[in-house]
Amino acid sequence: MLLPSLEMLLSLAAYAFVMTITPGPNNVLLLASGLAFGLRRTGWHLAGVLAGTWLMICLVGAGLGTLFIAVPTAQTVLKLAGSAYMLWLARQLWNADALPTANAQRPIRFFEAAVFQIVNPKVWMMATTVIAAFVPAGDQYAQRVVTAALLFIAVAVPCITLWAASGSLIRSWIHNSATLRRINRVMALLAAATVVLFWS
């Protein structure tokens, strides 16, 4: 039996829903990408977030979380890298004065989005909780880790897609460069504000 009960499955699904529908670094970036590039061009960004989160849950289940608890310096390096990346993206958003042309900018790529999950504190917290609360030790532990990760991702798909789709919808309403500039700068401030999550 890969997961012990229907009750635990439902609890894990509820946890995944709450954690992936609420604001965080990924959702702010997906909203901004949907605004800048539309939903279709944000597809690889979405896929990278999902793949990276699934991998993080599996890696924490394999013991990576214990390693980083034992090596505080590694945690600090990851936090600094994540903070620098978010602030760089916030600067890009702040300076974006118009909807980008195909040659001017590009969406975040699959690999970039997947690797970002390693330095995303919300994903570390989610992965650690999934393993600690929903994957009991014992026989078939590895299969249970993979199954829990897949269930988490299945719930996450519509939640994070909603953020990207919301940005795409806002994009369709904008016909004024001054309005777009204001929205981009709000997105930039939100992206910069998520850096606080890296150190909380």
Residue pairs with C-beta under 8 A, 6 or more apart in sequence:
1 140
2 140
2 143
2 144
2 147
3 9
3 12
3 134
3 144
3 147
3 148
3 151
4 136
8 134
9 151
11 133
11 134
12 130
12 134
12 148
12 151
12 152
13 151
13 155
15 129
15 130
15 133
15 134
16 130
16 151
16 152
16 155
16 156
16 159
17 155
17 159
19 122
19 126
20 27
20 155
20 156
20 159
20 160
21 159
21 162
23 190
23 194
24 120
24 122
24 194
24 197
25 82
25 86
25 116
25 120
25 122
25 191
25 194
25 197
26 49
26 116
26 117
26 120
26 122
26 123
26 160
27 160
27 163
28 163
28 187
28 190
28 191
28 194
29 45
29 89
29 108
29 191
30 42
30 45
30 46
30 49
30 160
30 163
30 164
30 167
31 163
31 164
31 166
31 167
31 187
32 89
32 93
32 167
32 184
32 187
32 191
33 41
33 42
33 45
33 107
33 108
33 164
33 167
34 42
34 163
34 164
34 165
34 166
34 167
34 168
34 169
34 170
34 171
35 167
35 168
35 170
35 171
35 183
35 184
35 187
36 96
36 99
36 100
36 105
36 107
36 167
36 171
36 184
37 100
37 105
37 106
37 107
38 168
38 171
39 161
39 164
39 165
39 167
39 168
41 107
42 107
42 164
42 167
42 168
44 107
44 108
44 109
44 110
44 113
45 107
45 108
45 109
45 110
45 113
45 164
46 113
46 160
46 161
46 164
47 110
47 113
48 108
48 109
48 110
48 111
48 112
48 113
48 114
48 116
49 113
49 114
49 116
49 117
49 160
50 153
50 156
50 157
50 160
51 110
51 114
52 113
52 114
52 115
52 116
52 117
52 118
52 123
53 117
53 123
53 126
53 127
53 152
53 153
53 156
54 149
54 150
54 152
54 153
55 114
55 117
56 117
56 118
56 123
56 124
56 127
57 126
57 127
57 130
57 131
57 145
57 148
57 149
57 152
58 145
58 146
58 149
59 65
59 127
60 124
60 127
60 128
60 130
60 131
61 127
61 131
61 135
61 141
61 142
61 145
61 148
61 149
62 145
65 124
65 127
65 128
65 131
67 74
68 74
68 75
68 78
68 124
78 118
78 119
79 119
79 121
79 198
79 199
81 119
82 116
82 119
82 120
82 121
82 195
82 198
83 195
83 198
83 199
85 116
85 119
86 191
86 192
86 194
86 195
86 198
87 192
87 195
89 191
90 188
90 189
90 191
90 192
91 188
92 105
92 188
93 184
93 185
93 187
93 188
93 191
94 184
94 185
94 188
96 105
96 181
96 184
97 177
97 180
97 181
97 184
98 177
98 180
98 181
99 171
99 174
99 180
108 116
117 123
119 198
121 197
121 198
121 200
122 197
126 152
130 148
130 149
130 152
131 145
131 148
134 148
135 141
135 144
135 145
135 148
136 144
170 183
174 180
174 183
